[in-house]
Amino acid sequence: MHLTGGQYKGNKIEVPSNVKPTLSKVRESVFNVLHSFLLNEENLSFLDMFAGSGLMSLEAISRGYKATTIEKDRKTFNIIKNNFKKTGVEGNLICADSVRFLQKEDKKYDVVYIDPPWTNPDFKYSYSDILKLGLSVLNEKGILVFESEKIKKLLHQELNPIYDEKLIREKVYGRCLLSFYKA
């Protein structure tokens, strides 16, 4: 995989075998939508929960964000550290369970990006719990991006009474559904 935009565009990123990376057209779309809502804001913070390869954090840094990257799996986390080192960037890298970490976090973020490992049999959190937690760490003008499979749209519909007013855009790319929420 390669970074698709910004200062580090073209840098090659190692993807762990246990990670399904976000496609380049989806990554481009995420940052185009974020730019349309956040316009020319500077020094924006980006939180990447369930980071996998760290690809989304690196894309964010390449575009000028200050990223915090959280990944639970130690082996995968080491690949993320190596990806950051090879690219020559710095970020706040945290090896921890994203949900447990954020339950104690008091910092607020401009962007929260969530792509949970739904296919991992050990993953025990509900869509609603993760969305609620992600929204709780957004600053007042922040945007939460939730990446899921299109079939998860039913979960969105179940949450509509709670979160419908916060949903500002949805985009579908093949089996991928991107949902954008405001704080």
RODO-519237 format. One record per residue (C-alpha): residue in three letters; x, z, y. Coordinates in steps of 0.2 Angstrom, whole numbers, plus 5000, padded with zeros to 4 digits. Example, Ala and Ser with C-alpha at 12.3 -4.5 7.8 and 13.67 -1.06 7.14 Angstrom:
// residues 2
ALA506250394978/SER506850364995/
END
This chain:
// residues 183
MET500050005000/HIS500549975018/LEU500150055034/THR498949935043/GLY499049975062/GLY500050065076/GLN501850105078/TYR502250115059/LYS501249965054/GLY501949875038/ASN502850035031/LYS502550045013/ILE501750205006/GLU501850264988/VAL500150304980/PRO500150434966/SER499350374950/ASN497950504951/VAL497450444969/LYS496250304973/PRO496850244990/THR495750195004/LEU495750005006/SER496549925021/LYS494949855028/VAL494150025027/ARG495550105036/GLU495549985050/SER493650005051/VAL493850195052/PHE495050185067/ASN494050045076/VAL492550155075/LEU493450315081/HIS494250215095/SER492450155101/PHE491850335102/LEU493450425108/LEU494050275119/ASN495750305128/GLU495850495124/GLU497650555121/ASN498450685110/LEU496950685098/SER497050795083/PHE496650725066/LEU496350835050/ASP496450745033/MET495650845020/PHE495950805002/ALA497450695008/GLY497950604991/SER499350494997/GLY499350555015/LEU498950375019/MET497550415032/SER498650545040/LEU500050415042/GLU498850285049/ALA498250415062/ILE500050465067/SER500450275068/ARG499050265081/GLY499550415091/TYR498550555083/LYS499350725079/ALA498950745060/THR498650895049/THR498650845031/ILE498050955017/GLU498250914998/LYS498051044984/ASP498950954970/ARG500851004971/LYS501450844963/THR500350734975/PHE500850844989/ASN502750804986/ILE502350624986/ILE501550645003/LYS503050735010/ASN504150595003/ASN502950465012/PHE503150555028/LYS505050565026/LYS505250385022/THR504150335037/GLY505150445048/VAL503650535055/GLU503150725057/GLY501550805053/ASN500850975049/LEU500850965030/ILE499951095020/CYS499851115001/ALA498251214998/ASP496451194993/SER495651105008/VAL494051205007/ARG494851375005/PHE496051335019/LEU494751285031/GLN493651435027/LYS495051535036/GLU495451405049/ASP495051445067/LYS495851285075/LYS494651145080/TYR495050955078/ASP494550795087/VAL494350705070/VAL494050765053/TYR494250645039/ILE493550685022/ASP493750585006/PRO493450714992/PRO494050684974/TRP492350664967/THR492950594950/ASN494050754947/PRO493150864934/ASP493851014942/PHE493150974959/LYS491751104961/TYR491151084979/SER489551004985/TYR489350864997/SER488350985008/ASP489651125008/ILE491051005012/LEU490050925026/LYS489551085034/LEU491351155033/GLY492050995041/LEU490851005055/SER491251185058/VAL493051135063/LEU492650995074/ASN492851025093/GLU491350985104/LYS491750805106/GLY492450775089/ILE491950645075/LEU491950685057/VAL492150535045/PHE491550555027/GLU492050425014/SER491050414998/GLU490450294986/LYS488850204991/ILE487950284977/LYS488150444986/LYS486950385000/LEU485650484991/LEU486550644995/HIS486550595013/GLN484650565012/GLU484450745005/LEU485450815019/ASN484450715033/PRO483350865039/ILE484950955042/TYR486250825048/ASP485250675053/GLU485450705071/LYS487350715069/LEU487450555059/ILE488050415072/ARG488550275061/GLU488650215043/LYS489650065036/VAL489749995019/TYR491249905011/GLY490849854993/ARG490650024984/CYS491250124999/LEU490150215011/LEU490850275028/SER489750405037/PHE490250455055/TYR489550625062/LYS489650695079/ALA490050885082/
END
